[in-house]
Amino acid sequence: MNLSTISFPGLGISPFNLDRVALRFGNVEIYWYGIIICLGIILGFAVAYLRMKKISVTTDDLADIALICVPSAIVGARLYYVLAELESYNSFYEMIAIWNGGLAIYGGVIGGVLAFTLVCKYKKKPLLKMYDCAAPGLILGQIIGRWGNFFNAEAYGISESYDFFGAKFDISHLSSKNPLRMTIDGTLVHPTFLYESLWNLLGFVLMNVFFKKRAFDGEVLLWYLTWYGLGRSLIEGLRGDSLYAGSIRVSQLVAFVCFVLGLCAIVALRIKVFNERKKENGSNN
């Protein structure tokens, strides 16, 4: 079924029908999800390139990076999902059938970053500076890409409960007062795609505002890991479609680890830079 009835009663948006198919050519259907993901990829690379060209990255370099990173991200996103749901698959064909759904953003980020690292090393580009240039583009791609979930009427949150590492809380009394509450086919849900998109938008703005104030190369990437990790670890607790390892939500755990490690790395490296500069100033005096 391609049609869903959506509403945002807290925003005064009455129910309307949403078709996840954007275009039809005979038996061929092109989904909004695919269009939005492609748009996110294009704009993300465009934003990254605006900074990369300042460190002598050419359009040919960018094309090489994109040709390697995009397929690697797709493979990573699928592999992450399949490994978390391995018992659900009965054949190799089912495992690779991404057209039936099943991609995980964290797997995509991991696959894309690994490929990005290898390409930058092969091309002898300054890796940490490249990370810093790419991080704002990465989070912009996620801001846009989450709206693919909106058109698919998926990745929403359960309105009755919240789960943080197995500790469950009844939030039904809060859900009905939430100004961003959403209904899908008459069922009240949390628009977690919107929460994450807005959280990432704020992160994108902060990254760009403070970009020139980074204390060391690679810090912007750590900002991304810390900011996205914090937001995702909190938002994931609402999701009704999380991937689990036992009773733990896999992406919530990964996100929380990224947040803690990213924050610790930022603090430790900033202290190191501060002490080095203090020592240099003392020597100069």
MILUMNU-341902 format. One line per 8 residues: their letters; for each residue x, y, z of N, C-alpha, C. Coordinates in nm, 2 decimals. Each point is the difference from the previous one (the first is absolute). Layout:
N
a	X/Y/Z/X/Y/Z/X/Y/Z  ...
//
This chain:
285
mnlstisf	0.09/-0.12/0.00/-0.09/0.12/0.00/0.09/0.12/0.00  -0.02/0.09/-0.10/0.08/0.12/-0.01/-0.06/0.13/0.06  -0.12/-0.01/0.04/-0.06/0.12/0.06/-0.01/0.00/0.15  0.03/0.11/0.06/-0.02/0.01/0.15/-0.07/0.13/0.03  -0.08/0.00/0.10/-0.07/0.12/0.04/0.08/0.06/0.12  0.04/0.13/-0.02/0.09/0.06/0.10/-0.07/0.13/0.05  0.03/0.03/0.13/-0.04/0.13/0.05/0.10/0.04/0.11  0.00/0.13/0.03/0.08/0.06/0.11/-0.10/0.09/0.08
pglgispf	-0.09/-0.06/0.08/-0.10/0.07/0.07/0.05/0.12/0.09  0.12/-0.02/0.06/0.06/0.10/0.08/0.04/0.13/-0.08  0.02/-0.02/-0.13/0.04/0.11/-0.09/-0.12/0.05/-0.08  -0.12/-0.06/0.02/-0.12/0.04/-0.07/0.00/-0.05/-0.14  0.07/-0.11/-0.03/0.01/-0.06/-0.13/-0.10/-0.12/-0.01  -0.11/0.02/-0.07/-0.10/-0.11/0.00/0.04/-0.12/-0.08  -0.06/-0.11/0.01/0.04/-0.12/-0.07/0.00/0.02/-0.15  0.11/-0.06/-0.06/0.01/0.01/-0.15/0.06/-0.13/-0.04
nldrvalr	-0.02/-0.04/-0.12/0.05/-0.12/-0.06/0.14/0.02/-0.06  0.09/-0.09/0.04/0.14/0.01/-0.05/0.04/-0.13/-0.08  0.03/0.02/-0.12/0.04/-0.11/-0.09/0.15/-0.01/-0.01  0.06/-0.11/0.04/0.14/-0.02/0.01/0.06/-0.01/-0.14  -0.08/-0.02/-0.10/0.05/-0.01/-0.14/-0.01/0.14/-0.06  0.11/0.05/-0.05/0.01/0.14/-0.06/-0.04/-0.01/-0.15  0.05/-0.09/-0.07/-0.02/-0.01/-0.15/-0.03/-0.14/-0.04  -0.09/-0.02/-0.10/-0.03/-0.13/-0.05/0.01/0.00/-0.15
fgnveiyw	0.08/-0.10/-0.05/0.01/-0.01/-0.15/-0.03/-0.15/-0.03  -0.13/-0.02/-0.03/-0.05/-0.13/-0.02/0.01/-0.08/0.13  0.08/-0.11/0.00/0.02/-0.08/0.12/0.11/0.04/0.08  0.07/0.11/-0.05/0.12/0.05/0.08/-0.04/0.11/0.09  0.03/-0.02/0.13/-0.03/0.11/0.10/0.13/0.05/0.06  0.00/0.14/0.01/0.11/0.06/0.06/-0.05/0.07/0.13  0.07/-0.05/0.11/-0.05/0.04/0.14/0.07/0.13/0.04  -0.08/0.08/0.08/0.05/0.12/0.06/0.12/-0.03/0.09
ygiiiclg	0.01/-0.11/0.06/0.11/-0.04/0.09/0.13/0.01/-0.08  0.00/-0.07/-0.11/0.12/0.00/-0.09/0.04/0.14/-0.04  -0.10/0.08/-0.04/0.03/0.14/-0.05/0.06/0.08/0.11  -0.06/-0.01/0.12/0.05/0.08/0.11/0.14/-0.04/0.05  0.03/-0.13/0.00/0.13/-0.05/0.03/0.10/0.05/-0.10  -0.03/-0.01/-0.12/0.09/0.05/-0.11/0.02/0.15/0.02  -0.10/0.08/0.03/0.01/0.14/0.02/0.09/0.03/0.12  -0.01/-0.08/0.11/0.08/0.02/0.12/0.15/-0.03/-0.03
iilgfava	0.02/-0.10/-0.08/0.14/-0.03/-0.04/0.06/0.11/-0.08  -0.07/0.05/-0.10/0.05/0.10/-0.09/0.03/0.13/0.08  -0.10/0.05/0.08/0.02/0.12/0.07/0.11/-0.02/0.11  0.01/-0.12/0.06/0.10/-0.02/0.10/0.14/0.01/-0.06  0.02/-0.06/-0.12/0.13/0.01/-0.07/0.03/0.14/-0.04  -0.11/0.07/-0.04/0.02/0.14/-0.05/0.05/0.09/0.11  -0.06/-0.02/0.12/0.04/0.08/0.12/0.15/-0.03/0.04  0.03/-0.13/0.00/0.13/-0.05/0.04/0.10/0.06/-0.10
ylrmkkis	-0.03/0.00/-0.13/0.09/0.05/-0.10/0.03/0.15/0.02  -0.09/0.08/0.04/0.02/0.14/0.02/0.12/0.02/0.10  0.02/-0.09/0.09/0.11/0.01/0.09/0.12/-0.07/-0.05  -0.02/-0.11/-0.06/0.11/-0.08/-0.05/0.08/0.07/-0.11  -0.06/0.08/-0.08/0.07/0.07/-0.11/0.10/0.10/0.06  -0.02/0.04/0.13/0.10/0.09/0.06/0.13/-0.07/0.04  -0.01/-0.14/0.00/0.12/-0.07/0.03/0.04/-0.08/-0.13  -0.02/0.06/-0.11/0.05/-0.06/-0.13/-0.07/-0.13/-0.04
vttddlad	-0.12/-0.02/0.03/-0.08/-0.11/-0.05/-0.07/0.04/-0.13  0.02/-0.07/-0.11/-0.06/0.03/-0.13/-0.13/-0.07/-0.01  -0.07/0.03/-0.11/-0.13/-0.06/-0.03/0.02/-0.15/-0.04  0.12/-0.03/-0.06/0.03/-0.14/-0.03/0.03/-0.08/0.13  0.06/0.07/0.09/0.02/-0.07/0.13/-0.13/-0.03/0.07  -0.09/0.10/-0.01/-0.13/-0.02/0.07/-0.08/-0.11/-0.07  0.01/-0.01/-0.14/-0.07/-0.10/-0.07/0.05/-0.14/0.04  0.13/-0.01/0.01/0.06/-0.13/0.05/-0.04/-0.04/0.14
ialicvps	-0.01/0.10/0.09/-0.05/-0.03/0.13/-0.14/-0.04/0.00  -0.08/0.07/-0.08/-0.15/-0.04/0.00/-0.02/-0.14/-0.06  0.07/-0.03/-0.11/-0.01/-0.13/-0.07/0.03/-0.12/0.09  0.09/0.03/0.10/0.04/-0.11/0.09/-0.08/0.00/0.13  -0.03/0.12/0.05/-0.06/0.01/0.13/-0.15/-0.03/0.00  -0.07/0.04/-0.11/-0.15/-0.02/0.00/-0.03/-0.15/-0.01  0.06/-0.08/-0.09/-0.03/-0.14/0.01/0.04/-0.07/0.13  0.12/0.05/0.05/0.05/-0.06/0.13/-0.10/0.03/0.11
aivgarly	-0.06/0.12/0.00/-0.10/0.04/0.10/-0.12/-0.09/-0.01  -0.05/-0.03/-0.12/-0.12/-0.08/-0.02/0.03/-0.15/0.05  0.12/-0.05/-0.04/0.04/-0.13/0.05/0.00/0.00/0.15  0.07/0.10/0.06/0.01/0.00/0.15/-0.14/0.01/0.06  -0.09/0.08/-0.05/-0.13/0.02/0.05/-0.08/-0.13/0.00  0.02/-0.08/-0.11/-0.07/-0.13/-0.01/0.06/-0.10/0.09  0.13/0.00/0.00/0.07/-0.10/0.08/-0.03/0.01/0.15  0.00/0.13/0.05/-0.04/0.03/0.14/-0.14/-0.05/0.03
yvlaeles	-0.09/0.02/-0.09/-0.14/-0.04/0.02/-0.01/-0.16/0.00  0.06/-0.06/-0.10/0.00/-0.14/-0.01/0.06/-0.07/0.12  0.11/0.04/0.05/0.07/-0.06/0.11/-0.09/0.01/0.13  -0.07/0.11/0.01/-0.09/0.02/0.12/-0.12/-0.08/-0.01  -0.04/-0.04/-0.13/-0.12/-0.08/-0.02/0.03/-0.13/-0.07  0.11/-0.06/0.03/0.05/-0.12/-0.07/-0.09/-0.11/0.00  -0.07/-0.03/0.11/-0.09/-0.11/0.01/-0.12/0.01/-0.09  -0.03/0.12/-0.05/-0.11/0.02/-0.09/0.02/-0.03/-0.14
ynsfyemi	0.12/-0.03/-0.04/0.04/-0.03/-0.14/0.03/-0.15/-0.02  -0.06/-0.05/-0.11/0.02/-0.14/-0.04/0.09/-0.02/-0.12  0.04/0.10/-0.07/0.08/-0.02/-0.11/0.08/0.13/-0.03  0.11/-0.02/-0.08/0.09/0.11/-0.03/-0.08/0.11/-0.08  -0.09/-0.05/-0.09/-0.08/0.09/-0.08/-0.09/0.10/0.09  -0.05/-0.06/0.11/-0.08/0.09/0.09/0.09/0.10/0.07  0.12/-0.04/0.02/0.09/0.09/0.07/0.04/0.12/-0.08  0.01/-0.02/-0.13/0.04/0.11/-0.09/-0.12/0.08/-0.06
aiwnggla	-0.12/-0.05/0.03/-0.12/0.06/-0.07/-0.04/0.14/0.07  0.08/0.10/-0.02/-0.02/0.13/0.07/-0.13/0.06/-0.05  -0.05/-0.04/-0.12/-0.12/0.06/-0.06/-0.12/-0.05/0.09  0.02/-0.09/0.09/-0.11/-0.04/0.09/0.01/0.07/0.13  0.09/0.09/0.01/0.02/0.08/0.12/0.10/-0.06/0.09  0.05/0.08/0.09/0.10/-0.04/0.10/0.14/0.06/-0.01  0.01/0.13/0.03/0.13/0.07/0.00/0.01/0.07/0.13  0.12/0.00/0.06/0.02/0.06/0.13/0.10/0.12/-0.02
iyggvigg	-0.03/0.12/0.05/0.08/0.11/-0.03/0.14/-0.01/0.07  0.01/-0.06/0.11/0.13/-0.02/0.06/0.09/-0.08/-0.08  -0.05/-0.11/-0.06/0.08/-0.08/-0.09/0.04/0.08/-0.12  -0.08/0.08/-0.05/0.03/0.09/-0.11/0.11/0.09/0.03  0.00/0.06/0.12/0.10/0.10/0.04/0.13/-0.08/0.02  0.00/-0.11/0.06/0.12/-0.08/0.02/0.07/-0.04/-0.13  -0.09/-0.05/-0.09/0.05/-0.05/-0.13/0.06/0.12/-0.08  -0.08/0.11/0.00/0.05/0.12/-0.07/0.12/0.06/0.05
vlaftlvc	0.02/0.01/0.13/0.12/0.06/0.07/0.12/-0.09/-0.03  -0.02/-0.13/0.01/0.12/-0.09/-0.03/0.04/0.02/-0.15  -0.09/0.00/-0.09/0.03/0.02/-0.14/0.07/0.14/-0.02  -0.06/0.10/0.06/0.05/0.14/0.00/0.15/0.00/0.04  0.03/-0.07/0.11/0.13/0.00/0.06/0.10/-0.06/-0.10  -0.04/-0.12/-0.06/0.09/-0.07/-0.09/0.03/0.09/-0.13  -0.11/0.06/-0.05/0.02/0.09/-0.12/0.09/0.12/0.03  -0.02/0.06/0.11/0.08/0.12/0.04/0.15/-0.05/0.02
kykkkpll	0.02/-0.11/0.06/0.14/-0.05/0.02/0.06/-0.03/-0.14  -0.07/-0.06/-0.09/0.05/-0.04/-0.13/0.03/0.13/-0.08  -0.08/0.10/0.02/0.03/0.13/-0.08/0.09/0.09/0.08  0.04/-0.04/0.12/0.10/0.08/0.08/-0.06/0.13/0.04  -0.13/0.00/0.04/-0.07/0.12/0.04/0.02/0.01/0.16  0.00/0.12/0.05/0.01/0.02/0.15/-0.12/-0.06/0.07  0.01/-0.12/0.05/-0.12/-0.07/0.05/-0.08/0.07/0.10  0.06/0.06/0.11/-0.08/0.06/0.10/-0.07/0.13/-0.05
kmydcaap	0.07/0.07/-0.09/-0.06/0.12/-0.06/-0.12/-0.05/-0.09  0.02/-0.11/-0.07/-0.11/-0.05/-0.08/-0.12/-0.04/0.08  0.03/-0.07/0.12/-0.11/-0.03/0.09/-0.08/0.12/0.04  0.07/0.11/0.03/-0.07/0.12/0.05/-0.08/0.06/-0.11  0.05/0.00/-0.13/-0.08/0.05/-0.11/-0.12/-0.08/-0.03  0.01/-0.14/0.02/-0.11/-0.09/-0.03/-0.11/0.00/0.10  0.03/0.02/0.13/-0.09/-0.02/0.11/-0.13/0.08/-0.02  0.01/0.14/-0.03/-0.13/0.07/-0.02/-0.08/-0.05/-0.11
glilgqii	0.07/-0.05/-0.11/-0.08/-0.05/-0.11/-0.07/-0.13/0.03  0.07/-0.08/0.09/-0.06/-0.13/0.04/-0.13/0.03/0.08  0.01/0.09/0.10/-0.12/0.02/0.08/-0.11/0.07/-0.08  0.04/0.08/-0.10/-0.11/0.06/-0.09/-0.07/-0.11/-0.08  0.08/-0.10/-0.05/-0.06/-0.11/-0.07/-0.10/-0.08/0.09  0.03/-0.01/0.12/-0.09/-0.07/0.10/-0.12/0.08/0.03  0.01/0.14/0.00/-0.11/0.09/0.02/-0.11/-0.03/-0.11  0.05/0.00/-0.12/-0.08/-0.01/-0.12/-0.05/-0.15/-0.01
grwgnffn	0.09/-0.09/0.02/-0.04/-0.14/-0.02/-0.11/-0.05/0.10  0.00/0.05/0.12/-0.11/-0.04/0.09/-0.14/0.03/-0.05  -0.01/0.09/-0.09/-0.13/0.03/-0.06/-0.05/-0.11/-0.09  0.09/-0.09/-0.04/-0.04/-0.12/-0.08/-0.08/-0.09/0.09  0.03/0.00/0.13/-0.08/-0.08/0.10/-0.14/0.06/0.01  -0.01/0.13/-0.01/-0.13/0.06/0.00/-0.09/-0.05/-0.11  0.05/0.01/-0.12/-0.08/-0.05/-0.12/-0.03/-0.15/0.00  0.09/-0.07/0.07/-0.03/-0.15/0.01/-0.09/-0.03/0.12
aeaygise	-0.03/0.10/0.08/-0.08/-0.02/0.13/0.07/-0.10/0.08  0.12/0.02/0.03/0.08/-0.10/0.08/0.09/0.07/0.10  0.07/-0.09/0.08/0.10/0.05/0.09/-0.06/0.10/0.10  -0.12/-0.02/0.04/-0.07/0.09/0.10/0.01/-0.06/0.14  -0.04/0.08/0.09/0.01/-0.04/0.14/-0.13/-0.04/0.07  0.01/-0.09/0.09/-0.12/-0.05/0.08/-0.04/0.11/0.10  -0.13/0.03/0.00/-0.04/0.11/0.09/-0.02/-0.04/0.14  0.00/-0.13/0.03/-0.03/-0.04/0.14/0.12/-0.02/0.09
sydffgak	0.11/-0.03/-0.06/0.12/-0.04/0.08/0.13/0.06/-0.05  0.10/0.01/0.09/0.13/0.04/-0.03/0.10/-0.10/0.06  0.10/-0.03/-0.08/0.09/-0.11/0.05/0.15/0.06/-0.01  0.07/0.00/0.11/0.14/0.04/0.01/0.08/-0.12/0.05  0.06/-0.07/-0.09/0.08/-0.12/0.04/-0.08/-0.10/0.09  -0.12/-0.02/-0.04/-0.08/-0.10/0.07/-0.09/0.05/0.11  0.03/0.12/0.04/-0.09/0.07/0.10/-0.11/0.06/-0.07  -0.12/-0.04/0.03/-0.12/0.04/-0.07/-0.08/0.10/0.08
fdishlss	-0.05/0.11/-0.06/-0.08/0.10/0.06/-0.13/0.02/-0.07  -0.11/0.02/0.07/-0.13/0.03/-0.06/0.00/0.15/-0.03  -0.01/0.03/-0.13/-0.01/0.15/-0.04/-0.13/0.03/-0.07  -0.10/-0.08/0.02/-0.13/0.02/-0.07/-0.06/0.13/0.04  0.02/0.05/0.12/-0.06/0.13/0.04/0.07/0.11/-0.07  0.13/-0.02/-0.04/0.07/0.11/-0.07/-0.03/0.00/-0.15  -0.03/-0.11/-0.06/-0.02/-0.01/-0.14/-0.11/0.08/-0.05  -0.11/0.00/0.07/-0.12/0.08/-0.05/0.02/0.15/0.01
knplrmti	0.10/0.04/0.08/0.03/0.15/0.01/0.12/0.04/-0.08  0.06/-0.09/-0.07/0.11/0.03/-0.08/-0.04/0.08/-0.13  0.05/0.12/-0.01/-0.05/0.09/-0.12/0.05/-0.06/-0.13  0.10/-0.09/0.00/0.04/-0.06/-0.13/-0.06/-0.14/-0.02  -0.10/-0.03/0.08/-0.06/-0.14/-0.01/-0.05/-0.02/-0.14  0.00/-0.13/-0.04/-0.04/-0.03/-0.14/-0.09/-0.13/0.00  -0.09/0.00/-0.09/-0.08/-0.13/-0.01/0.03/-0.06/-0.14  0.01/-0.13/0.00/0.01/-0.08/-0.13/-0.12/-0.09/0.00
dgtlvhpt	-0.08/0.01/-0.10/-0.13/-0.08/-0.01/-0.07/0.00/0.13  -0.01/0.12/0.06/-0.08/0.01/0.13/0.07/-0.03/0.13  0.12/-0.06/-0.01/0.08/-0.04/0.12/0.09/0.11/0.04  0.00/0.04/0.13/0.09/0.11/0.05/0.14/-0.06/0.01  0.09/0.07/-0.05/0.14/-0.04/0.00/0.10/0.12/0.02  0.12/-0.03/0.03/0.10/0.11/0.01/0.07/0.00/-0.13  0.01/0.12/-0.07/0.07/0.01/-0.12/0.15/0.01/0.02  0.06/-0.12/0.03/0.14/0.00/0.04/0.09/0.05/-0.12
flyeslwn	-0.05/-0.02/-0.12/0.08/0.05/-0.12/0.01/0.15/0.01  -0.11/0.07/0.05/0.00/0.14/0.01/0.09/0.05/0.12  -0.01/-0.08/0.11/0.09/0.04/0.12/0.14/-0.01/-0.04  0.04/-0.11/-0.07/0.14/-0.01/-0.04/0.04/0.10/-0.10  -0.09/0.03/-0.10/0.03/0.10/-0.10/0.03/0.14/0.06  -0.09/0.03/0.10/0.02/0.13/0.06/0.12/0.01/0.09  0.03/-0.11/0.07/0.12/-0.01/0.08/0.13/0.02/-0.09  0.00/-0.07/-0.11/0.11/0.00/-0.09/0.01/0.14/-0.06
llgfvlmn	-0.11/0.07/-0.03/0.00/0.13/-0.06/0.07/0.10/0.10  -0.03/-0.01/0.13/0.07/0.08/0.10/0.15/-0.03/0.00  0.03/-0.13/-0.01/0.14/-0.04/0.00/0.07/0.05/-0.12  -0.06/0.00/-0.12/0.05/0.05/-0.12/0.04/0.15/0.01  -0.10/0.08/0.06/0.02/0.14/0.02/0.12/0.03/0.09  0.01/-0.08/0.11/0.10/0.02/0.10/0.14/-0.03/-0.06  0.00/-0.11/-0.08/0.13/-0.04/-0.06/0.05/0.11/-0.09  -0.08/0.06/-0.08/0.04/0.11/-0.09/0.03/0.13/0.07
vffkkraf	-0.07/0.03/0.11/0.03/0.12/0.07/0.13/-0.01/0.07  0.04/-0.11/0.05/0.12/-0.02/0.08/0.11/-0.07/-0.08  -0.02/-0.02/-0.13/0.10/-0.07/-0.08/0.14/0.06/0.02  0.01/0.13/-0.01/0.13/0.06/0.00/0.06/0.01/0.14  -0.08/-0.04/0.10/0.05/0.01/0.14/0.05/-0.14/0.05  0.00/-0.10/-0.09/0.05/-0.13/0.04/0.15/0.01/0.05  0.03/-0.07/0.10/0.13/0.01/0.06/0.10/-0.09/-0.07  -0.04/-0.11/-0.07/0.09/-0.09/-0.06/-0.07/-0.07/-0.12
dgevllwy	0.08/-0.04/-0.09/-0.06/-0.07/-0.12/-0.07/-0.13/0.05  -0.12/-0.03/-0.05/-0.08/-0.11/0.03/-0.10/0.03/0.11  0.00/0.12/0.05/-0.09/0.03/0.11/-0.15/0.01/-0.05  -0.02/0.04/-0.12/-0.13/0.01/-0.05/-0.07/-0.13/-0.02  0.08/-0.10/-0.04/-0.05/-0.14/0.00/-0.04/-0.05/0.14  0.08/0.04/0.10/-0.03/-0.04/0.14/-0.13/0.07/0.04  -0.02/0.13/-0.04/-0.12/0.07/0.03/-0.12/-0.08/-0.06  0.02/-0.05/-0.12/-0.11/-0.07/-0.07/-0.03/-0.13/0.09
ltwyglgr	0.10/-0.08/0.03/-0.02/-0.12/0.07/-0.07/0.03/0.14  0.05/0.10/0.06/-0.06/0.03/0.14/-0.14/0.05/-0.01  -0.03/0.10/-0.10/-0.13/0.06/-0.01/-0.10/-0.11/-0.05  0.03/-0.06/-0.11/-0.09/-0.10/-0.05/-0.02/-0.12/0.09  0.11/-0.04/0.07/-0.01/-0.11/0.09/-0.09/0.03/0.12  0.00/0.12/0.05/-0.08/0.04/0.11/-0.15/0.00/-0.04  -0.03/0.07/-0.11/-0.13/0.01/-0.05/-0.06/-0.14/-0.04  0.08/-0.08/-0.07/-0.06/-0.13/-0.04/-0.02/-0.10/0.12
slieglrg	0.09/0.01/0.10/-0.01/-0.09/0.11/-0.13/0.03/0.08  -0.04/0.13/0.00/-0.13/0.04/0.07/-0.12/-0.03/-0.09  0.01/0.03/-0.13/-0.12/-0.01/-0.09/-0.03/-0.15/-0.02  0.11/-0.08/-0.01/-0.02/-0.14/-0.03/-0.09/-0.07/0.10  0.00/0.05/0.13/-0.09/-0.06/0.10/-0.14/0.00/-0.03  -0.04/0.09/-0.09/-0.15/0.01/-0.04/-0.03/-0.10/-0.12  0.10/-0.04/-0.07/-0.03/-0.07/-0.13/-0.08/-0.13/0.03  -0.08/-0.03/-0.09/-0.07/-0.13/0.00/0.05/-0.10/-0.09
dslyagsi	0.11/0.03/-0.07/0.06/-0.09/-0.10/0.15/-0.02/0.02  0.05/0.01/0.12/0.14/0.00/0.03/0.05/-0.14/-0.03  0.13/-0.01/-0.03/0.07/-0.13/-0.01/0.06/-0.03/0.14  -0.01/-0.12/0.04/0.03/-0.04/0.14/0.12/-0.10/0.00  0.08/0.00/0.11/0.09/-0.10/0.03/-0.04/-0.04/0.14  -0.07/-0.11/0.02/-0.06/-0.03/0.12/-0.11/0.10/0.04  0.01/0.06/0.11/-0.10/0.10/0.04/0.05/0.15/-0.03  0.12/0.01/-0.05/0.06/0.13/-0.03/-0.02/0.04/-0.14
rvsqlvaf	-0.05/0.13/-0.02/-0.01/0.05/-0.14/0.14/0.03/-0.05  0.04/-0.06/-0.11/0.13/0.00/-0.06/0.04/0.15/-0.03  -0.08/0.07/-0.07/0.03/0.14/-0.04/0.01/0.09/0.12  -0.08/-0.03/0.11/0.01/0.09/0.12/0.13/-0.02/0.07  0.05/-0.13/0.00/0.13/-0.03/0.06/0.11/0.07/-0.08  0.00/-0.02/-0.13/0.10/0.05/-0.08/0.01/0.15/0.01  -0.12/0.07/0.00/-0.01/0.14/0.01/0.05/0.05/0.13  -0.03/-0.07/0.11/0.05/0.05/0.13/0.15/-0.02/0.01
vcfvlglc	0.05/-0.11/-0.05/0.15/-0.02/0.00/0.07/0.12/-0.08  -0.06/0.03/-0.12/0.05/0.11/-0.08/0.00/0.13/0.08  -0.11/0.03/0.07/-0.01/0.12/0.08/0.11/0.00/0.11  0.01/-0.10/0.07/0.10/0.00/0.11/0.14/0.01/-0.05  0.04/-0.09/-0.10/0.13/0.01/-0.05/0.04/0.13/-0.07  -0.10/0.05/-0.08/0.02/0.13/-0.06/0.02/0.11/0.10  -0.08/0.01/0.10/0.01/0.10/0.10/0.14/-0.01/0.08  0.03/-0.12/0.03/0.13/-0.02/0.07/0.12/0.04/-0.09
aivalrik	-0.01/-0.03/-0.12/0.11/0.03/-0.10/0.01/0.15/-0.01  -0.11/0.07/-0.01/0.00/0.15/-0.02/0.06/0.06/0.12  -0.04/-0.04/0.12/0.05/0.06/0.13/0.15/-0.03/0.01  0.04/-0.13/-0.02/0.14/-0.04/0.01/0.09/0.08/-0.10  -0.04/0.01/-0.12/0.08/0.06/-0.11/0.01/0.15/0.02  -0.11/0.06/0.05/0.00/0.14/0.02/0.09/0.04/0.12  0.00/-0.09/0.10/0.09/0.03/0.11/0.15/-0.02/-0.05  0.02/-0.09/-0.08/0.14/-0.02/-0.06/0.04/0.12/-0.08
vfnerkke	-0.09/0.05/-0.08/0.03/0.12/-0.08/0.03/0.12/0.09  -0.09/0.01/0.10/0.02/0.12/0.09/0.13/-0.01/0.07  0.04/-0.11/0.05/0.13/-0.02/0.07/0.12/0.03/-0.10  -0.02/-0.05/-0.12/0.11/0.02/-0.10/0.02/0.15/-0.03  -0.12/0.07/-0.01/0.01/0.14/-0.03/0.05/0.08/0.12  -0.04/-0.04/0.12/0.05/0.06/0.12/0.15/-0.01/0.01  0.05/-0.12/-0.03/0.14/-0.03/0.00/0.08/0.08/-0.10  -0.06/0.02/-0.12/0.06/0.08/-0.10/0.01/0.14/0.04
ngsnn	-0.11/0.05/0.05/0.00/0.14/0.05/0.10/0.03/0.11  0.01/-0.10/0.09/0.10/0.01/0.10/0.14/0.00/-0.05  0.03/-0.08/-0.10/0.13/0.00/-0.06/0.04/0.13/-0.07  -0.11/0.06/-0.07/0.02/0.12/-0.07/0.03/0.12/0.09  -0.06/-0.01/0.12/0.02/0.11/0.10/0.14/-0.01/0.07
//
